[in-house]
């Protein structure tokens, strides 16, 4: 059990990181990473949804008919996303207004269904929950890294707190979604170079 | 049995009913809070546009009280017009709600004018889904504050952005041309309409 948990952590955060190694969840990695506070909430939303969806799929894995399992998974994922949306609207209205349509779009994040299919389907609920949690955190980690670079260069701030001062010329390109492509590609390049060295 | 079509259909029906049931439950529980939040954010936006200061850390009750105290709703034609009453029950300012399409979706908000309709008191947005960090910045004070006490042009477009070739009253947002232009078009159209229906006095 313990070795399993260790293996999951290492895989989801590093060796098989959903964004860097599996290139999943890219759309939101481009869309929400220009402000760190939005990125953090998005990451937490995805982590919550992935963990609970995977756990629910796992708990129902002996009952769900194989042929319609994808429909059932979509239903489960959609339910958790709506819960996130409602909770944000009720208790964090300003964050909800900032994220706008992105919260609803959590459902299109491929990581969630990917984990349900690849892990939740064939493992017990506790481990499935942990796997979802770690995948979500692996995703959040990469997105936060991108958003540090984008917010710092695009606005001169981190979490909205001015860091670089007035002399800094804001890079508008860093605010636009396109810049996330460059930043993400660079990160993938550096990480893969390191990982291939490790594996030799 | 598990793979028979009937079972699949039944299973899907049952599980959908269960999950929708749970969601409706959560929705019902949080509905009053969500509605209150939405109402409060609209009231806050209106107070901001009317340039009525709120005390720091105003509670929901404070906002309700100040709003009810300062702002009335009157029906002019088929439109709700918000009126701020000053000393001697005379109208200080009129607020008109506006709506229109922008880059990603509908923008809604309130435009407050002086009683002679020649000056803007303030504007605020109650609904907008523009790109966060670019067009979304129309919701930031730096953009909205520009509209305070702006004199409207009496001929041509009432509001114009400053550019290198001619001076205007307000600055557009760099990198968000489409959103900026939509906002100005919506406002100018609204002012035109207000002038036609109320103008002359």
HADDOCK unambig.tbl for C-alpha pairs under 7 A between the chains (distance, minus, plus):
assign (segid A and resid 65 and name CA) (segid B and resid 2 and name CA) 5.77 0.50 0.50
assign (segid A and resid 65 and name CA) (segid B and resid 3 and name CA) 6.19 0.50 0.50
assign (segid A and resid 65 and name CA) (segid B and resid 8 and name CA) 6.50 0.50 0.50
assign (segid A and resid 68 and name CA) (segid B and resid 8 and name CA) 6.82 0.50 0.50
assign (segid A and resid 79 and name CA) (segid B and resid 19 and name CA) 6.75 0.50 0.50
assign (segid A and resid 79 and name CA) (segid B and resid 23 and name CA) 6.81 0.50 0.50
assign (segid A and resid 86 and name CA) (segid B and resid 27 and name CA) 6.99 0.50 0.50
assign (segid A and resid 89 and name CA) (segid B and resid 34 and name CA) 6.02 0.50 0.50
assign (segid A and resid 90 and name CA) (segid B and resid 30 and name CA) 6.28 0.50 0.50
assign (segid A and resid 90 and name CA) (segid B and resid 33 and name CA) 5.58 0.50 0.50
assign (segid A and resid 90 and name CA) (segid B and resid 34 and name CA) 4.65 0.50 0.50
assign (segid A and resid 93 and name CA) (segid B and resid 37 and name CA) 6.78 0.50 0.50
assign (segid A and resid 100 and name CA) (segid B and resid 129 and name CA) 6.15 0.50 0.50
assign (segid A and resid 172 and name CA) (segid B and resid 175 and name CA) 6.98 0.50 0.50
assign (segid A and resid 175 and name CA) (segid B and resid 133 and name CA) 6.49 0.50 0.50
